[in-house]
Amino acid sequence: MKFTYYGQSCFLLEADGKKFLFDPFISPNPLASAVDIKTIEADYILVSHGHGDHVADLATIAKQTGALVIAMPEVADWAGKQGVENIHQMNYGPANFDFGKLRMVWATHSSSMPDGSYGGNPAGFVLETGGKVIYYAGDTSLNLDMKILADLYKLDYAILPIGGNFTMDADDALIATRYIACDKVIGVHYNTFPVIKIDTEDAQAKFSRENKSLLLPAIGETIEL
């Protein structure tokens, strides 16, 4: 499986010939100015909630790729109004797809669309595909509901927000690894704005001291999982 980071909480997972794009926010992000969204390919676009830093490029990329957009009904309805046609509405719970299995899970955050309309509940995802199980928390605080994931899955990687203020910070994410029983973390949702600026070396050192890994790939970088 390959992971490509596009900044903030946007990334691409590639497994078994399928491409999964999460929370497409690229073109408004100055840190991702080198990324040309016209070159991005996707078979599926998974959206955790409706905030602009997660859906800014949703309609553009969905229409250029024909990808299936998977999102809460309210986010899906908004996408439909933007001209997106290939949509799968989902809510908390598991579902089977041609690529494997996907579960939408609880996240503690808020959600509204760029036009101010109601964005439904925020969420995260557990993706089972390509022989791996990946948890993407979306935008969330640390919460006890995460503990159920350790009962349901043996996670290979967790993709967690670490910027603080709007979500968990690195300290909270470290506690989350104990809840979910996963020692391999990829950090997202940090450094895009001043309020979520972090000391990346300090964050990685904290994980290292507990024999856990915090991967922080550069924007545009692809790593093997």
Order of alpha helices (4+ residues) and beta strands (2+ residues): beta-beta-beta-beta-alpha-alpha-beta-alpha-beta-beta-beta-beta-beta-alpha-beta-alpha-beta-alpha-beta-beta
